[in-house]
Amino acid sequence: SGVTDIGFLAIEPVRAADVDFTAPYVLIEGVYMVPKDSALKAVSEVDSAGVRIAVNKGSAYDLFLTRTLKNAKLVREVSGPDTFIAQKLEAAAGVKQAMLLWAKNRTDVRPIDEPFMQINQAMGTPQTRGEAGKKYLKTFIEEMKASGFVAKALERSGQADAQVAPAAAN
């Protein structure tokens, strides 16, 4: 609606129609969680007929899976992992750190180890805001990565295993 000036969000082609993104500041993995006794062992097995995957509606991984899945069905709700359990779905998709935290004390689920996607988290501004703001944000993000601020923020928030994105090419 144009009421915000900046946002922190995943770079996504659907969003790029309205948003100018900086280079990513962090690289996050999207992973699947499945029932403990599931026959699904690899990412390639999840996109199969009869497989239903819980996703948070409108998330970067929802948009990615919407474009890439051929056979599996997405079940879009506000809380993907809880929907996965409540509706006895075959899988849930989400951000690795959040999914592992959600499953930490559960004995009925397990992750598929390999990620199904890399999420490039960035800052963005509406395309209607002009070049000056876009240029400022791009410089700001590169300074925050180079100074170590992003790495320290990830560590403080318990996400030390998330990867700080490399410096953007000039």
N, C-alpha and C positions, 0 to 999 in steps of 0.2 A: 504493500500500500504506500510505500515511500515515506513512512514515518520514522524510520531509523536511518542513521548515517553509516554505521558500520556493524558488522556481525562477525562472529567466529563460527565457521561452518565448513563442511567438507566441500571440496571442489567437485562439482558434478555437472555434466553437460546440460541437464535440464535446468539447473539453477543458473548456468552461465548465460542463458538467454536474457536475464535481468540483472545479473551481478557481475561486477569486475572483481576478480580474485587476485590476491597477492600470490607469490610462490608459497608453497606449503611451509608451515613452521614445524609440523610434526607429522610423522607417518604412523598410522594406526592400522592394525590388522582386523579384518572382519572374519569371524569364525562361526562355525556351526556347533551347536550343542545337540546331542541326541540322547535318547534313553540309554541307560547303562548296558542293556542287553541288545541294543539295536544291531542289525546286520550291516548298517552303514558304517564303513571304515574310512572312506576317502571322499574328498570333495567331489570327485567325478561321479560318485555313486548317488549323490543327493539329488541331482537333476534327473529323476526317474518318475515315470508314471506312478501315481498313487502316493507320492511323497508330498506332504503338506508342511510348509515352513512358516513358522511364526516370525513376523518382523514388526518393528515399530513403524507405524504408518508414516510415510514421508521421509524416513531416514535415508542417509546416503546409501546404506546397503539395500534398502527397499528399492530405491531408484536403480541401483546397479543390477540387482537380481531381476527386476522387471524387464530390463533390457537383455539380460543374458540367459535366463532360464528358458528352456524349451519344453520341458515335460512336467516339472514339479509345479505345485500351486502355492502361491503366497497367501497367507492369512494375516491380514493387516489389522493390528489392534494398537492400543496405547501402550500395552506392556507385552512385548513379544515373548519373553521367557515364561511369564506367568500364564499366558495364553497357551503356550506349548504344553505346559503341565495340565492345565484345566481342560483343554480340549483333546488331550492325548494325541498330539501331533507327532509327526516323525522327526522333526527338527526345529530348532530355533536359530535364527541368525542374529548376530550382534557384534558389537565392539569387543575385542578380546578381553581387555581388562575388566569391563563391566560383566561380561558373561562368566569369567572365571570367579569374580567376586560373588556373583549371584549363586554359583554352583558350589562355592567353597565348602559349605557344611551339608551338602546334599550327597546322598549315596545312590540316588536313582538316575543320575545323568552323568555324561562324560563328554568332553570336547572332541571334535575331530581335530587332530593336531595341526594339519596344514591350513593356512588361511585361504579363504575363497576370494579375497580381494585385499588391496591396500587402499586405505582411506587417507587421502591427502588433505589434512586439516589446514585451513588458511583463514585469513581475514578477507572480508569482502565488503564492497560498498555498492549501492545501486548505481547502475550505469548512468543514470540521470544526474549524478553528483559532479561529473566533470573530471578533467585530467589532474588538477592540482591535488585533490584528495586521494585519488588513486596512486599518484606518484609518492605522496607522503606515506601512505600505508605500506607500499612496497619497500621503501627505505627503512621504515620502522621495523618491519618484520625481519629484514636482514640484519639490522643492528641487534635485535633481541636474540636472534640465533647466535650471532658472532660473540656477543658478550657473555653467553652462558645462561642468560635469564630464562630461556625456554627450558633448558635441561634442569635447572634448579627448581622451576615451577612444577615440572613433571615429577621430580623427586618428592617435593613437598606434598603433592597430591596423591602419592602412592602409585605413580605410574612410571617409575624409573625404567621399566622395560620398554616403554614407548620410545621410538627413535626420533631424535631431532632431525628434521629434514636438512639435506645439504644446502649449502649456499646456492642461491639462484645464479644462473649464468647471466652475465651483463648484457 
